[in-house]
Amino acid sequence: MPPQPNGSLLRFGVFDLNPQTGVLRKNGRALKLQPQPAKVLALLVARPNELITREELREQIWGNGSFGDFEHALNVCINQLRVVLDDNAESPRWIETVPRRGYRFLAPVERIGLKGGPGVKQGASLGQPVLVSEPSDLSGYRAPGARWERRMPWGVVALVTLSFCFGAGYLVGKRKSLTVSPPSFTRLTYQRGTIFSARFAPDGHVIYGASWDNKPIQLFTTRADFPEPLPLQLKSASLLAISKSNELAIALNGKVEAFPVYLNGTLARAPLAGGSPREMMEDVRYADWDTHGQLAVVHHVAGRSRLEYPIGKVLYQTGGWISHIRISPQGDKIAFLDHPTWADDDGSVATVDLQGTKRTLCAGWTTLQGLAWSPNGKEVWFTASETNLYRQLLAVDLSGKQRMVLRLPNQVTLQDIAADGRVLLSTDEERDELVAFRPHDKGQKNLSWFDSTLVTGISANGQRILLDEQGRPTGSAYYVGVTNIDGAPPVRLGEGFGGGFSPDERWTASGSRKDLESTLLLPLGTGQPVELKHKGIVNSGFTNFMPDGRHLVYNGVEPGHPMRTYIQDLSGGTPHAVTPEGARANLPSPDGKYLAGFDAEHNVTVFSLEGGQPRGVPGIPRGFIPTRWSPDGRYLYVFGRSVVPCKVYRVDWRSGHQELIQELIPNDPAGVFEVFTLVMTPEAELFVYDLDRILSELYVVDGLR
């Protein structure tokens, strides 16, 4: 980086950057900017209109010996800069991305010399300097990585107490009068299974929805002083929200899928004291009450996720998906989690006001679930992680300043925050376990790689299995691998979202996590990866080869549009869409004439590649997934994703005639809420599938700040 004159500022627009301290100001007001993004910005701003390569950024900021997660770290830095500068990657004002090369700062920059030097704050006019201390880094406390005790909360208390002691010791040295007390944890649940959602009721009771011991979802009420659960008399209901007048918003008769999300449910309202629910609208996934008894909802319509408030007025919509909406205590904003691609829970924390103006508060999270406003409405609290599956509790204010609230050596999900500041959160031990099963064998074989293993392909003879590992050891990159059915250690082929075998079984395809607008062809033996570009289209994963071996089929997203399916020639060229927007179908028939998948309303549908209207498969309920064709193309094999035992049917896709061919029963069904992916041999002699298991415990935490 070129040396800057002592005390100089770099001014662009309404922003001033002090390259010595890394402090960025907007109209004289300091903005929260972490050290690494500040260094990246300083290097870019010092050389406006000049291409700064990714290699130079690594050398100047991370050092020549830094590899590993550099690509992810740089992407996170750029995302954070765009949030702070309110910039847009698609039509940038400040930072332009030069694909595969680096970045360019677009705006003119003025160098301002100051007598005060570093550590001097200037007013909006840069007139009279005032000495101040610069803002500190990400604050909060961190619990040490000790063993998490699951049966009693003592492990939690000890970890957080220790971290508070360190913090308190430091602070007492600075301010003798300051007293810091650790938070207290009260465990509410002791059964074995999955908690789907939980809320504080106005009287302080806790209402939660859970599936215990593989039973259907049931709503319960409990108290922190006497955690004996009492079931509510509501069947097939998922809890969405509780109003100040003790009215429940629930989703009825839906299906649980990834993370878990309650899909295809019917929004209904019901009194907490008892009574029949009144149905309101179809396919509502999240909801929240305002203080006047009106609802904000996330409504799925024609492949789009829509945030409506009041119902019918669209404030924001996306071709990805929206989750965990919460109306601010002041009633002037709605906070939510914005996920760019279904079914991945990466994304950003955002707000939208009642005029529909959206603002992103923070971005770059690889897993993001759970959100609530602080009681005073000045912060949004959420649970997320940048690098692995272990979400922690963070807070962000409306200017984008972040801080850590609670770090534990386990995954947590924020459920609610009471008006008195008590926090309701669940700890979630989640695993995707890969299982192989032969109907004539008595047992099941575990083929898991790490803690989140998905299966993406199976060879014709059933001897080799393609894997996609998304567990903690992979960070944000994910691993693509291949293993033998005998359980030999997997061979790592590369990174990204894994896909299926090529027809000659010499290649597989991977949606890149580093450059989302490209797909990698990975050799299963000798050879080098081949990159296939598709500018402007993000590959959302699970890529398959067409039977001719010369084309790929994948589900993709263009900016501002819902997901759809594309086919692309391996020799390059422009991908062409083969399904309507909102529909996805990446399972080709043996003759390559059809694709099986879903229409925009999640109905199993067959799409012709030779013209003609899409054809819904009769008699298949929502929640069933096509997994393969029969060799003659007459039948589809489908399985029930969110029903355990998992049932596999052979279906004549023209007539709808069905035949049950197998029930897949986990050895230990507790906490299993779905079979996410499943592959099988052509004659149904071998089934390989991954079980998504979450074992949850619910806590009330008092004393978090």
LINHUNOR-V658063 format. One record per run of one state. SS is the DSSP state (@ for helix, = for strand, . for the rest). FROM is the first residue (numbers start at 1). TO is the last residue. If there is no record, write none. Layout:
{{SS	FROM	TO} {SS	FROM	TO}}
This chain:
{{.	1	8} {=	9	12} {.	13	14} {=	15	18} {.	19	22} {=	23	26} {.	27	28} {=	29	31} {.	32	34} {@	35	45} {.	46	50} {=	51	53} {@	54	62} {.	63	69} {@	70	85} {.	86	94} {=	95	98} {.	99	101} {=	102	105} {.	106	109} {=	110	112} {.	113	119} {=	120	121} {.	122	129} {=	130	131} {.	132	153} {@	154	174} {.	175	183} {=	184	187} {.	188	192} {=	193	200} {.	201	205} {=	206	212} {.	213	217} {=	218	222} {.	223	229} {=	230	231} {.	232	236} {=	237	242} {.	243	246} {=	247	252} {.	253	254} {=	255	257} {.	258	260} {=	261	263} {.	264	265} {=	266	271} {.	272	277} {=	278	282} {.	283	283} {=	284	289} {.	290	294} {=	295	301} {.	302	303} {=	304	308} {.	309	313} {=	314	318} {.	319	320} {=	321	327} {.	328	332} {=	333	339} {.	340	346} {=	347	353} {.	354	357} {=	358	365} {.	366	366} {=	367	373} {.	374	378} {=	379	385} {.	386	391} {=	392	397} {.	398	401} {=	402	406} {.	407	411} {=	412	417} {.	418	422} {=	423	437} {.	438	444} {=	445	446} {.	447	451} {=	452	458} {.	459	463} {=	464	469} {.	470	471} {@	472	474} {.	475	478} {=	479	484} {.	485	490} {=	491	495} {.	496	496} {=	497	501} {.	502	506} {=	507	511} {.	512	517} {=	518	523} {.	524	529} {=	530	533} {.	534	536} {=	537	539} {.	540	543} {=	544	545} {.	546	550} {=	551	558} {.	559	563} {=	564	569} {.	570	575} {=	576	577} {.	578	583} {=	584	588} {.	589	593} {=	594	598} {.	599	603} {=	604	608} {.	609	614} {=	615	616} {.	617	623} {=	624	629} {.	630	634} {=	635	640} {.	641	645} {=	646	652} {.	653	657} {=	658	664} {.	665	671} {=	672	680} {.	681	686} {=	687	702} {.	703	705}}
